[in-house]
């Protein structure tokens, strides 16, 4: 399997740890260990401190699997497979269930992993993009028309990266209904589920609605624990679970014992950590709204859920501006070319504590850009 360059990860490799403000990262502010132990059970902390650093069970620690199942509204931990991050979970899932004879429908624009791994496997991929002129609305009828007899998988991600879109529950349930009782599966990337600008808009987990859905999530975005590198799949489809485990023996085999205990602590403290994440995102979304809605040259469809927003520049090419902004002012924004959606959009990540500082710099930099434009090497 030949994989293309991973565009946004290459950008992060170049700038993430050298820029002054990362205004585009899609995680929430990293949680300190001290802050975790302030809200997690004391016995879990003692377990962590006395942990033996041996191998772990390949499917994941039983308690972690039970807590993950509960968080998705599924009864049994046997429905959960734990991986070294949600990225590995998606990669293993796609390789375990797809073949070159398959057809895949992907709701875009999307994180490159979700669309280019199926292509690399050799499957035929139809990308159906949400459109800003429709308010990033999910059109289930369009997806229905795209299905074929050999459609093996529909790939969805809600709350959506990069647009912040979130369908109403009946629309999402209609999407899930497309695969129920068929030979088609739904990969529901739910890594941002739990962050909603309107709390009543939280969607159910797809895995709780049908055995033909595989939900993928983890601790990185909503719980502020990206460095723990723990993610998981949830599905009531026993055949898919078995295939995931067989494939997984060939990758990381099992996850880190300390990371599993930290993930358990995070799930045990999830209500407090989700409140923290939602507080950050809602405050930062307000700051972004004030800027976009008062600044000529910018427009947007306001986000509804997750950490991401996707404003666009009305008269400026996004890539040139983003390169100028990080070079001149040390503020990192991802242009839409990172989502194979080239044009005028920029992805903002609203979960970081330095977001207000980044927005203040952006507000000062924008008039400078309008006066001077890009440097010759960007022109």
HELIX and SHEET records of a PDB file:
HELIX    1   1 UNK A    7  UNK A   15  1                                   9    
HELIX    2   2 UNK A   33  UNK A   39  1                                   7    
HELIX    3   3 UNK A   42  UNK A   49  1                                   8    
HELIX    4   4 UNK A   62  UNK A   71  1                                  10    
HELIX    5   5 UNK A   77  UNK A   79  5                                   3    
HELIX    6   6 UNK A   86  UNK A   97  1                                  12    
HELIX    7   7 UNK A  112  UNK A  121  1                                  10    
HELIX    8   8 UNK A  132  UNK A  134  5                                   3    
HELIX    9   9 UNK A  140  UNK A  146  1                                   7    
HELIX   10  10 UNK A  169  UNK A  177  1                                   9    
HELIX   11  11 UNK A  199  UNK A  201  5                                   3    
HELIX   12  12 UNK A  206  UNK A  208  5                                   3    
HELIX   13  13 UNK A  226  UNK A  228  5                                   3    
HELIX   14  14 UNK A  238  UNK A  248  1                                  11    
HELIX   15  15 UNK A  257  UNK A  268  1                                  12    
HELIX   16  16 UNK A  270  UNK A  294  1                                  25    
HELIX   17  17 UNK A  318  UNK A  329  1                                  12    
HELIX   18  18 UNK A  336  UNK A  339  5                                   4    
HELIX   19  19 UNK A  355  UNK A  372  1                                  18    
SHEET    1   A 2 UNK A  21  UNK A  22  0                                        
SHEET    2   A 2 UNK A 331  UNK A 332  1                                        
SHEET    1   B 7 UNK A  80  UNK A  83  0                                        
SHEET    2   B 7 UNK A 231  UNK A 234 -1                                        
SHEET    3   B 7 UNK A 213  UNK A 218 -1                                        
SHEET    4   B 7 UNK A 185  UNK A 189  1                                        
SHEET    5   B 7 UNK A 151  UNK A 157  1                                        
SHEET    6   B 7 UNK A 103  UNK A 108  1                                        
SHEET    7   B 7 UNK A 124  UNK A 129  1                                        
SHEET    1   C 2 UNK A 298  UNK A 299  0                                        
SHEET    2   C 2 UNK A 312  UNK A 313 -1                                        
SHEET    1   D 3 UNK A 308  UNK A 309  0                                        
SHEET    2   D 3 UNK A 346  UNK A 349 -1                                        
SHEET    3   D 3 UNK A 334  UNK A 335 -1                                        
END                                                                             
